[in-house]
Amino acid sequence: MKKRNIKRINIAYLVTFLIVAAIFAASFIKTNVFNSLDHKFSFAGPELFNPEDSNGDVTVKAAARSSTWGKIFDFYNEGITDNNYQAFTYDFTFSNNTNDEVNYFIFKLTFSKEIFLASGWNGSVEIHQKLNGGEIVSLVPDLRVFNKENHPLDTVTVDGETFIRMKPGDYFIYNPSSSMNALEVPIKPHEGTTPGFILYVANGENIEESSLELDYKFHRLITSEPLFLISVALFAVWLVAFVIFAITSVQIRKYNERHLRDNEIINESIETFTGFIDAKDPYTNGHSKRVAVYTKKIAQAMGYEGEDLDRIYYIALLHDCGKIGVPDNILGKPGKLTPEEFEIIKSHTVIGGEILTSFKSLEHVYEGARYHHERYDGKGYPEGKAGNDIPLIARMICVADSFDAMNTDRVYRKRLSKEQIINELEKNKGLQFDPEIADIMLKFVKNKEVPVSD
């Protein structure tokens, strides 16, 4: 795997992790915002005593049990002998219809007519009475043990029992109990609680014209937040992918290390072999390696990279392997070759191609050896191929090989000057050389990207 690709993958993993973290943070914030919301629900009149009034999240059922007893309230000593007030037990059932916990609620009950509050259970009651143009407020922790001496409230006493007078417009606020005995809050999902009160109303009357205002809050666990579940699922996928990537990276690193060692062995083996070839002619010593370096540089300029560059380098390194079959006296002859000797020299391309035909692990390796003396105009050897019919690798080697020949001393001449090399490359574009590749080499020479003697 290429370093650039690994870097991109690492960046992708980091970005993905940050996205997952952002979703988790959003779920945390969303949960806290939801838990801080104050929900309100109010209704009045007959709606209060409907079988079921709901806003979706919660349900309130208000109901009066049958009156079972009565009392005589003779405020003006009129000698009343029959019960004129009856007692009702009013239940207010608060139900939680959600998957979240209700951790807080209160309700305010405002009366539309005069009633007398006798008792209640579990929670505390904050009484609000309008008196003499002002308001009396007093908190009664438990109506079952109400003592009028402890509260500045308007009360009446009948048959030794104390009642809190609630006139039209008076109200109380009920705070539920969280003690273990009552445990009205918190209310678990899909459960409910039922505060109750005993009220006395005049015969034939009821409190169905009263109004109730409900105030409550939820407590949502972050594990119930959809965004949290999404972030957990995404993190699980990310973690699995990261583990797979880490394991794969280790395997790829081991493979690359092994591949690098193999390449070193291959490179050393090929360079040793080409060293034998170059040693046959002291004037061309190092020629194969220089040609390989120039060819690889040309290929890189043409967009090749990675293992393709390595393959091109090895093919170029072996381009003259066929010279192993050419006699030394011909290779090193200082004078002009006879036609017969030139034919023997030319045969090194065919010999090299045949030698490398069995080299299957290096794709198209024989093409460099067999065709690097073909000419772009079709006047080369051994087959007279022309233009793009000549394999691209052979066209690259042709330019690199000719450049090195011009740039080094040979048995039959001295190296050419920089100007002469440039002239030869320009003159033979489209004749001996592929024009595009010749232009690349010209750029190298002019920009001093390859060593050229002035």
WOCORKA-V946160 format. One record per residue. N is the residue number from 1. RES is the residue in one small letter. PSI is psi in whole degrees, 0 to 359 (none if undefined). D_CENTER is the distance of its C-alpha to the mean C-alpha in Angstrom with 2 decimals. Layout:
BEGIN
n: <N:N>
res: <RES:RES>
psi: <PSI:PSI>
d_center: <D_CENTER:D_CENTER>
END
This chain:
BEGIN
n: <1:2:3:4:5:6:7:8:9:10:11:12:13:14:15:16:17:18:19:20:21:22:23:24:25:26:27:28:29:30:31:32:33:34:35:36:37:38:39:40:41:42:43:44:45:46:47:48:49:50:51:52:53:54:55:56:57:58:59:60:61:62:63:64:65:66:67:68:69:70:71:72:73:74:75:76:77:78:79:80:81:82:83:84:85:86:87:88:89:90:91:92:93:94:95:96:97:98:99:100:101:102:103:104:105:106:107:108:109:110:111:112:113:114:115:116:117:118:119:120:121:122:123:124:125:126:127:128:129:130:131:132:133:134:135:136:137:138:139:140:141:142:143:144:145:146:147:148:149:150:151:152:153:154:155:156:157:158:159:160:161:162:163:164:165:166:167:168:169:170:171:172:173:174:175:176:177:178:179:180:181:182:183:184:185:186:187:188:189:190:191:192:193:194:195:196:197:198:199:200:201:202:203:204:205:206:207:208:209:210:211:212:213:214:215:216:217:218:219:220:221:222:223:224:225:226:227:228:229:230:231:232:233:234:235:236:237:238:239:240:241:242:243:244:245:246:247:248:249:250:251:252:253:254:255:256:257:258:259:260:261:262:263:264:265:266:267:268:269:270:271:272:273:274:275:276:277:278:279:280:281:282:283:284:285:286:287:288:289:290:291:292:293:294:295:296:297:298:299:300:301:302:303:304:305:306:307:308:309:310:311:312:313:314:315:316:317:318:319:320:321:322:323:324:325:326:327:328:329:330:331:332:333:334:335:336:337:338:339:340:341:342:343:344:345:346:347:348:349:350:351:352:353:354:355:356:357:358:359:360:361:362:363:364:365:366:367:368:369:370:371:372:373:374:375:376:377:378:379:380:381:382:383:384:385:386:387:388:389:390:391:392:393:394:395:396:397:398:399:400:401:402:403:404:405:406:407:408:409:410:411:412:413:414:415:416:417:418:419:420:421:422:423:424:425:426:427:428:429:430:431:432:433:434:435:436:437:438:439:440:441:442:443:444:445:446:447:448:449:450:451:452:453:454>
res: <m:k:k:r:n:i:k:r:i:n:i:a:y:l:v:t:f:l:i:v:a:a:i:f:a:a:s:f:i:k:t:n:v:f:n:s:l:d:h:k:f:s:f:a:g:p:e:l:f:n:p:e:d:s:n:g:d:v:t:v:k:a:a:a:r:s:s:t:w:g:k:i:f:d:f:y:n:e:g:i:t:d:n:n:y:q:a:f:t:y:d:f:t:f:s:n:n:t:n:d:e:v:n:y:f:i:f:k:l:t:f:s:k:e:i:f:l:a:s:g:w:n:g:s:v:e:i:h:q:k:l:n:g:g:e:i:v:s:l:v:p:d:l:r:v:f:n:k:e:n:h:p:l:d:t:v:t:v:d:g:e:t:f:i:r:m:k:p:g:d:y:f:i:y:n:p:s:s:s:m:n:a:l:e:v:p:i:k:p:h:e:g:t:t:p:g:f:i:l:y:v:a:n:g:e:n:i:e:e:s:s:l:e:l:d:y:k:f:h:r:l:i:t:s:e:p:l:f:l:i:s:v:a:l:f:a:v:w:l:v:a:f:v:i:f:a:i:t:s:v:q:i:r:k:y:n:e:r:h:l:r:d:n:e:i:i:n:e:s:i:e:t:f:t:g:f:i:d:a:k:d:p:y:t:n:g:h:s:k:r:v:a:v:y:t:k:k:i:a:q:a:m:g:y:e:g:e:d:l:d:r:i:y:y:i:a:l:l:h:d:c:g:k:i:g:v:p:d:n:i:l:g:k:p:g:k:l:t:p:e:e:f:e:i:i:k:s:h:t:v:i:g:g:e:i:l:t:s:f:k:s:l:e:h:v:y:e:g:a:r:y:h:h:e:r:y:d:g:k:g:y:p:e:g:k:a:g:n:d:i:p:l:i:a:r:m:i:c:v:a:d:s:f:d:a:m:n:t:d:r:v:y:r:k:r:l:s:k:e:q:i:i:n:e:l:e:k:n:k:g:l:q:f:d:p:e:i:a:d:i:m:l:k:f:v:k:n:k:e:v:p:v:s:d>
psi: <134:148:323:319:320:320:318:319:317:318:319:318:318:314:317:318:318:324:315:316:322:320:319:315:320:320:322:313:315:321:315:320:316:317:338:351:138:113:139:146:123:150:163:166:213:334:330:331:19:157:328:119:130:148:14:304:320:160:138:126:116:129:146:129:164:144:133:346:164:172:162:116:95:81:333:19:50:2:31:132:342:151:125:358:141:149:138:142:117:124:137:99:121:117:138:115:8:177:4:161:137:111:359:135:149:158:150:124:113:130:144:350:170:133:170:120:118:313:173:177:155:285:177:159:126:111:134:113:139:124:125:43:359:199:134:129:129:137:123:109:325:111:339:338:38:132:115:340:339:359:134:55:159:112:163:154:125:125:39:3:134:135:147:122:126:110:168:130:342:157:165:154:123:126:115:158:140:12:159:330:323:306:56:336:147:159:119:162:133:30:179:177:156:92:151:155:148:121:146:129:158:149:133:357:170:184:23:355:1:168:151:132:126:135:126:162:150:157:105:128:143:334:347:355:123:320:325:316:322:316:322:316:316:320:321:316:316:317:316:315:321:319:316:317:318:315:316:320:320:316:319:321:318:319:317:321:316:320:321:318:318:318:321:319:315:315:313:321:314:318:325:317:314:335:323:319:311:332:342:337:102:333:342:17:128:358:314:317:320:316:321:319:315:319:317:322:319:314:320:319:337:4:0:153:169:226:333:322:320:316:316:321:315:320:316:325:331:10:330:19:337:343:347:340:6:131:145:325:333:317:323:12:124:334:188:138:146:162:321:318:324:324:324:317:314:334:346:336:317:317:315:317:320:320:318:355:326:359:80:336:347:102:132:25:328:336:323:317:319:325:8:351:10:150:149:332:4:8:16:195:160:348:353:32:155:154:223:357:336:129:141:318:324:323:323:311:324:313:314:319:315:319:314:325:319:333:5:157:137:167:334:356:166:163:156:158:170:317:318:319:316:317:317:319:318:316:326:8:127:349:283:326:149:123:319:317:323:321:323:315:321:319:317:317:312:327:6:35:351:148:120:131:135:none>
d_center: <21.79:22.22:21.19:19.73:17.49:16.51:15.73:13.53:11.63:11.47:10.23:7.44:6.59:7.30:5.45:1.88:4.64:6.15:4.56:5.35:8.35:9.27:9.52:11.51:13.55:14.24:15.47:17.61:19.05:19.67:21.45:23.56:24.49:25.49:27.54:29.32:30.44:34.18:35.13:38.67:40.79:44.47:47.36:51.13:54.33:54.56:50.76:50.67:52.63:51.08:50.15:46.47:44.72:40.96:38.12:35.72:34.10:37.45:40.97:44.29:47.51:50.67:53.89:57.43:59.28:62.97:65.37:67.38:69.59:71.08:72.83:75.47:74.26:77.63:76.56:79.94:82.30:83.33:84.33:81.55:82.09:79.33:75.62:74.13:70.49:68.33:65.34:62.02:58.96:55.89:52.57:49.22:46.53:42.98:40.40:36.62:35.14:31.45:29.08:28.98:31.71:34.26:34.94:37.37:39.94:43.34:45.65:48.54:51.61:54.06:57.53:59.55:62.88:64.58:63.59:64.18:61.33:62.67:59.80:56.16:53.96:50.97:49.46:51.00:52.46:52.68:55.86:56.38:60.01:61.65:64.98:67.52:65.18:62.47:59.89:60.05:56.82:56.91:54.45:55.88:53.91:55.66:58.00:59.70:61.33:61.86:64.65:65.92:67.24:63.75:62.53:64.12:63.70:66.11:67.22:70.13:71.82:73.29:75.09:73.71:70.08:68.02:65.88:63.58:64.71:61.90:63.25:61.65:58.64:58.25:55.04:53.30:49.69:48.69:46.36:45.39:45.99:43.33:45.97:45.84:49.00:47.64:43.83:43.44:40.05:37.32:37.41:35.11:33.29:35.89:38.76:41.34:44.18:47.65:49.46:53.16:56.13:59.89:61.39:64.97:65.63:68.94:70.34:68.85:65.95:62.22:59.12:57.41:57.61:55.49:51.87:48.81:45.72:42.75:40.12:37.21:33.71:31.04:29.13:25.82:24.07:20.37:20.12:21.64:19.12:17.15:14.04:14.33:14.73:11.66:9.60:11.74:11.32:7.53:8.17:11.09:9.57:7.23:10.58:12.68:11.00:11.25:14.82:15.70:14.60:16.58:19.52:19.47:19.39:22.38:24.17:23.57:24.80:27.83:28.40:28.24:30.64:32.91:32.64:33.56:36.53:37.58:37.43:39.52:42.02:42.14:42.51:45.24:46.99:47.01:48.06:50.81:52.01:51.95:53.70:56.58:56.76:56.68:59.29:61.76:62.03:61.89:61.47:58.14:56.73:52.94:52.95:50.50:47.85:48.27:48.00:44.80:43.32:44.38:43.13:39.67:39.64:40.71:38.02:35.33:36.72:36.49:32.73:32.78:30.48:29.59:31.64:33.55:35.01:36.08:37.73:39.54:40.73:42.26:43.92:45.46:46.55:48.56:50.05:53.56:53.68:56.55:58.82:59.33:61.82:63.73:66.80:66.60:69.81:68.31:64.97:66.87:69.78:70.44:72.49:71.90:70.88:73.15:71.82:71.80:69.86:67.34:66.79:66.12:63.60:61.88:61.63:59.01:56.36:57.44:57.86:54.38:52.82:54.67:53.73:50.01:50.03:49.48:46.51:43.91:40.89:40.86:40.45:43.25:44.70:48.24:47.67:47.68:50.92:52.71:51.90:51.47:55.07:54.66:55.19:53.28:56.65:57.44:60.24:58.58:58.90:58.79:57.99:58.24:54.73:53.79:50.79:47.52:49.37:49.20:45.92:43.55:43.44:47.27:47.36:45.13:47.37:50.47:49.60:48.47:51.58:53.95:52.49:52.97:56.49:57.38:55.82:57.74:61.42:62.88:66.22:67.59:66.27:64.46:60.90:60.48:59.67:56.45:58.27:59.74:56.37:54.89:57.94:57.72:54.04:54.77:57.93:56.39:53.27:53.58:56.50:55.49:51.87:48.88:48.80:45.04:45.06:48.26:46.66:43.80:46.42:48.46:45.51:45.10:48.84:49.12:46.10:47.36:44.23:46.65:49.77:52.86:56.29:58.10>
END
